[in-house]
Structure formats: C-alpha cells, structure tokens
C-alpha cells in the first residue's frame, strides 16, 4: 500500500535490504500496486514475495529462510464497509494474517 511503499523506499535509500510481501488482491487497483512494486524492484536490495499472510506455511518458510532482523506489518484488509459485508474475510486477513 501507500505507506508500505514509502517505507520501503526510505529503507532502501538507507541501504537496507527489504523483503516486501503482498497478496496483490483486487481490493485496490492492482495496476497501481504493480507500478509501485516495479519502482521498488529497481533496487538490488529489494526482494518481493507474492504471498498472502494467511498462508501460514509459506510465511513460516519465508521467516526460516530469510531470518529478518526487523518486521513491519502494515498489511490489513481495509474498508469499514467491506468488513460489514465480508466479516470473515476481514477477520482472516487482519487477525490471522497478523498472527502468522
């Protein structure tokens, strides 16, 4: 998202290695997400994983292989209206995704 993109840019500018995760779902414009991702991929220190945080096995394997020093979780299913009509999808993404 917007905040994650700018955080990644900042960390990359500081010379840090960044692994970005995103499910690239269609809730927001995927072309905008892809454009931001393409800008980040221009850095040799940026690595991207197309993964849903609710995929516990993939997240666990990624943490075991990458062994990150710091984790910043900005992922969340946005939209109050969406949560009213799709409460289980909202809880799965925001609660289980965070837990994983």
MARKOL-73504 format. One record per atom (N, C-alpha, C): x negated, y negated, z negated. Coordinates in pm, whole numbers, padded with zeros to 5 digits, always signed. Layout:
# MARKOL-73504
XYZ
...
END
This chain:
# MARKOL-73504
-00081+00119+00000
+00000+00000+00000
-00086-00126+00000
-00021-00235-00011
-00086-00366-00006
-00194-00380-00113
-00159-00348-00237
-00255-00366-00346
-00370-00266-00334
-00339-00141-00302
-00442-00040-00287
-00539-00074-00174
-00486-00125-00064
-00569-00165+00049
-00669-00272+00007
-00621-00373-00063
-00709-00481-00104
-00808-00437-00212
-00766-00348-00300
-00859-00294-00399
-00969-00214-00329
-00933-00133-00233
-01034-00056-00157
-01132-00148-00087
-01081-00254-00025
-01170-00350+00042
-01270-00409-00058
-01221-00444-00174
-01306-00505-00277
-01414-00408-00324
-01373-00284-00352
-01468-00184-00399
-01572-00151-00292
-01528-00143-00168
-01621-00117-00058
-01719-00232-00042
-01671-00355-00059
-01758-00473-00049
-01864-00472-00159
-01834-00407-00271
-01930-00394-00382
-02025-00277-00359
-02008-00205-00248
-02095-00093-00217
-02054+00039-00278
-01934+00045-00330
-01886+00168-00393
-01833+00266-00287
-01833+00392-00323
-01771+00494-00239
-01626+00508-00283
-01535+00514-00188
-01392+00518-00217
-01329+00635-00142
-01249+00711-00214
-01166+00814-00152
-01022+00768-00166
-00959+00741-00056
-00820+00696-00056
-00727+00813-00030
-00618+00816-00102
-00516+00920-00084
-00385+00853-00049
-00313+00912+00045
-00180+00861+00079
-00104+00971+00150
+00025+00979+00123
+00110+01076+00191
+00157+01023+00327
+00138+00893+00348
+00179+00827+00473
+00328+00852+00502
+00409+00850+00395
+00552+00871+00417
+00614+00753+00491
+00736+00769+00534
+00800+00671+00622
+00882+00566+00547
+00866+00558+00414
+00945+00460+00338
+00910+00318+00382
+00780+00292+00402
+00735+00166+00460
+00682+00194+00600
+00667+00091+00679
+00622+00101+00817
+00488+00175+00826
+00490+00293+00889
+00371+00375+00900
+00265+00308+00988
+00307+00230+01086
+00208+00163+01172
+00128+00060+01092
+00192-00005+00996
+00121-00099+00908
+00023-00023+00820
+00068+00088+00765
-00021+00170+00683
-00142+00217+00764
-00116+00261+00888
-00224+00311+00973
-00322+00199+01009
-00270+00080+01033
-00358-00034+01066
-00450-00066+00948
-00397-00064+00828
-00480-00088+00709
-00582+00023+00693
-00538+00146+00713
-00627+00261+00700
-00740+00253+00802
-00709+00215+00925
-00812+00203+01028
-00919+00101+00988
-00877-00008+00925
-00974-00109+00880
-01065-00052+00771
-01009+00028+00681
-01090+00087+00574
-01184+00194+00629
-01137+00270+00726
-01219+00376+00784
-01342+00323+00857
-01346+00194+00883
-01463+00133+00947
-01584+00137+00854
-01563+00158+00726
-01671+00165+00628
-01716+00310+00612
-01847+00330+00615
-01903+00464+00595
-01878+00514+00453
-01849+00423+00359
-01825+00461+00219
-01679+00494+00190
-01596+00491+00293
-01453+00520+00273
-01419+00656+00331
-01353+00736+00252
-01305+00867+00294
-01155+00873+00266
-01081+00932+00357
-00935+00937+00342
-00886+01079+00336
-00792+01103+00246
-00724+01231+00234
-00575+01209+00252
-00518+01269+00355
-00374+01262+00380
-00310+01370+00293
-00266+01330+00177
-00215+01425+00080
-00107+01360-00004
-00010+01439-00043
+00096+01394-00132
+00051+01426-00275
+00059+01330-00363
+00015+01353-00501
+00096+01460-00573
+00210+01497-00519
+00288+01604-00581
+00235+01742-00544
+00137+01749-00454
+00075+01876-00416
-00037+01907-00517
+00002+01969-00626
-00088+01989-00739
-00213+02067-00701
-00201+02169-00618
-00317+02250-00581
-00418+02168-00501
-00372+02089-00405
-00464+02008-00325
-00529+01899-00408
-00452+01837-00497
-00507+01732-00582
-00612+01792-00676
-00584+01906-00733
-00678+01972-00822
-00807+02007-00747
-00794+02063-00628
-00912+02099-00549
-00993+01974-00512
-00925+01866-00480
-00994+01742-00445
-01073+01688-00564
-01012+01689-00681
-01082+01641-00801
-01202+01729-00835
-01189+01859-00812
-01301+01950-00840
-01416+01928-00742
-01385+01898-00617
-01492+01880-00518
-01552+01739-00523
-01470+01639-00545
-01518+01500-00542
-01576+01455-00675
-01523+01504-00786
-01563+01465-00922
-01575+01313-00934
-01463+01243-00922
-01467+01096-00926
-01506+01043-01063
-01576+00930-01061
-01611+00863-01186
-01494+00783-01240
-01418+00728-01149
-01305+00642-01185
-01187+00678-01097
-01067+00674-01154
-00945+00699-01078
-00850+00583-01101
-00800+00528-00993
-00699+00423-01000
-00576+00475-00926
-00466+00490-00997
-00344+00541-00935
-00247+00426-00915
-00229+00386-00791
-00132+00282-00758
-00014+00341-00681
-00012+00472-00670
+00093+00539-00594
+00223+00538-00670
+00330+00514-00597
+00464+00520-00656
+00566+00512-00544
+00677+00578-00565
+00788+00561-00472
+00856+00431-00512
+00852+00336-00424
+00908+00204-00453
+01058+00202-00426
+01120+00097-00471
+01258+00070-00436
+01359+00114-00539
+01415+00017-00609
+01516+00049-00709
+01639+00110-00643
+01682+00058-00531
+01800+00114-00462
+01775+00258-00422
+01655+00288-00373
+01621+00425-00335
+01631+00518-00455
+01588+00471-00571
+01593+00555-00691
+01736+00588-00731
+01829+00502-00698
+01969+00527-00733
+02032+00633-00644
+01990+00638-00519
+02049+00734-00426
+01966+00862-00413
+01839+00856-00454
+01748+00971-00444
+01668+00988-00573
+01736+01006-00685
+01664+01007-00814
+01561+01119-00826
+01587+01235-00768
+01492+01345-00782
+01365+01320-00701
+01379+01264-00582
+01261+01230-00501
+01178+01124-00574
+01245+01030-00634
+01179+00923-00708
+01102+00979-00828
+01166+01067-00905
+01102+01126-01022
+00986+01218-00980
+01006+01296-00874
+00900+01385-00827
+00776+01305-00789
+00796+01200-00714
+00684+01118-00668
+00618+01043-00784
+00697+00973-00861
+00641+00885-00963
+00597+00955-01091
+00665+01060-01130
+00627+01129-01253
+00529+01243-01226
+00570+01336-01140
+00482+01450-01112
+00357+01408-01035
+00372+01314-00945
+00256+01262-00872
+00154+01201-00967
+00201+01123-01061
+00111+01064-01160
+00047+01171-01249
+00128+01267-01292
+00078+01375-01377
-00033+01454-01309
-00012+01484-01182
-00114+01561-01108
-00242+01483-01096
END
